[in-house]
Amino acid sequence: MGEFTIKMPDVGEGVAEAELVEWMVKIGDPVREDMMVAAVMTDKATVEIPTPVSGTVVWLGGEVGDTIAVKAPLIRIATDSVGESSPPPEAAVLPTPEPQQTETDEQPRTQQGFAPPPAPARQPSPEFDKPLAAPSVRLLARENGIDLRLLRGTGPAGRILREDVEQFLARGTDPAPAVSGLAKKTAREEIKLTGLRRRIAEKMVVSTSRIPHITYVEEVDVTALEELRAKMNAERRTDQPKLTLLPFLMRAMVKAVVEQPDVNATFDDDAGMLTRFGAVHIGIATQTAAGLAVPVVKHAEARGIWDCASEMNRLADATRAGTATRDELTGSTITISSLGALGGIVSTPVINHPEVAIVGVNKIATRPVWDGAQFVPRKMMNLSSSFDHRIVDGWNAATFVQRLRVLMETPALIFIEG
């Protein structure tokens, strides 16, 4: 009998360390060959690590949330096989599950700086709603006759952990007795930020602590644009995507940054260097089950309305499925933040560092507008946009947003070349 050491694998792309986001075993647990024992996360992917040997866990190399260097010892297993291993990362890369959402026809539900609340325990969902869990957890549930769809996962992206199954077993499958009348609630839950949620938190700290934000809000009458959008959707080909408002906004941004090039830029704080870009790479803040991600529509200046829509949809699907590449999630020069039907009246979007501008989209609502003689119903929407005040003065911010307003209120201008 000896000890087998599994080391943190080299996950590639120059990554020197990864965050430990889940232990699937604890000290004293028996393990079988090829059983998943841990999950680690880099900037873009979660990787499950299997054990190549059978035996008993005798040592764990950290706690959930710890950052562990590549090739550092991760776990030790007492086994008849001795040696050490660094399993290949491609063995099990976890996709981020796509959240089940109800969308309006106005805008896809994308957002900046917003995370959905934890989901409560639920009734079994349809067959396609497959719970996210490690093979070892699925086996434990199967051996005990538990439907994982009944459990609420407490792991990253709502993953069901071994502890979730064990707690479910401990309290039994009978529902808790109903409490009648008013009662005090004394429960308290402390949740350590790990994985993507911790990376989002760190990103927000950098953006808000290093960038002096100025937010400018303007009302936009999108009645004509919505009429045009409805007509284009009614006449679209079967191979064309359904248009939302965002592709029109993307094309308007392409035109507006020509007159205000400082907003389509990044700022290197340390070097004091502003970099303007001819290319317009638009980040689309997108909510996934694991948290906020920003896929990037590259070269929007070279794309028409339909192409912008197709690429935006493709990237959103890939991001929510966890298959978007590093290149598809980096390199934006300006970002759009939209809460879709939840957009509210005003928002204060946080700039995606090191960019210097972000355009926030609020919800569309029909409101009475005075036309000089009477009140008429118009479809109105606010743009809430934030700028890095070190680079963009208030006048320039206002000029940029006013140009967007004119383009969106007269959508024919969006299609005029030059």
C-alpha positions, 0 to 999 in steps of 0.5 A: 500500500502506498500513496498516489498524488494527483497534481493540479493539471496544466489547463493550457493557454498559459494558465499558471493556476486555477481556483478550486471550486468543488471537492467531490470527495472528502478524507476517508472516502473510497474512490474508484479509477476514473471517478471525478474527485475535484473541479477547478476553474480558470478564467473561462472554463471549469475542469473536472479532475478524475483519479486514475487509481482506486483507493482511499482519500487521505489528504486534500490540498486546499479548500474550495475557493483556494487558488492552486498552482499548476503541478502543485499537489492536489489530492493524495490517495492510499492505493496499491498503485504508487506514483503521481499524476497530472490528469489531462484537462480535456478529460472533463470540461463542464459547460455552463448550463443555459438558464431557463428564461422567458423573454419578451420580443423587445430585447434579449435578457442581457445585463451588467452587474446583476445575478439571479437569486439562488433557485429554491427546491423545485419539482421535477422538471422535463427530461431536457432539464438535466441537473448539473452534477458530477458522475460520482454524485449522480451515482450516489443519487442513483444508488439511493433512488433520489431524483436529482431534479428535486434538489437545489444545488449549492455548488458553482452554477447551481451544481449539485454537490455530494453534500446536497445529496447527503443532506437530502438523505439525512432529512428524508424525502418527506416534505417539511411540515407546513408552518401555520401563522406568523413565525420568526425566522432565525436562519443565517447562511454564509456563502463564500464567493467562488468560481465565476462569481468571485471573478465577477466580484473582483472585476467590479472592484477593479472597475469601480475603484479605478474608473471615475464613472459619469452616467448620462441618461437620455430618453429615446422615442423608438416608435419608428424603429419598433415599426421598422423592426416588426416589418423586417421580422415579418419579411425575414427569410427562414435563415435570418434570425429574429431581430431585437433592438440590439442590432440596431443599437450596435449599428448606431454605435458604429456610426456614433463612435466615428464622431466621438472616437474616444469612447471606442477605446481602452485606457491603460491606467499604469501607462497612462495610455489611451488606445483608440480603435478603428474596429468596433468590437462590441461586448454584449453583457450576458447573464448565464447560470454561472454569472455574468459574461461578456461575449464580443461581436468583433468588427461590428463596423463590417456587419449589417443588421442581420449579421450583427443579430446572427453573431450576437445570438451565436455568441450568446448561445455559446456563452450560456452553453460554456463553449465560447472560446477565450477569443470570443470572450475578450477584446471588446472596445465598448460594451452594451448592457441590457436587462431586457424586459427587466430594464427598469427606467434608469440604471447605472452600468459599470464600465467593463475595464479597461474600456471607457464607455458602456451603453445601458439599455432600459425597457421600452414602454408606451407613454403619453408624449406631448406633440405640441397639440395633444398627448399621443402614445409613443414607445419610449426607452431610456439609454443609461450610459456610463463613461470614464470621466478621466477620458470622456468629458460630460459634453462628449458623453452627451454628444455621443448619446444624443447622436445615438438618440437621433439615429434610433429615432430616425432609423433610416439613418442607420442604413445610410452608408458613409 
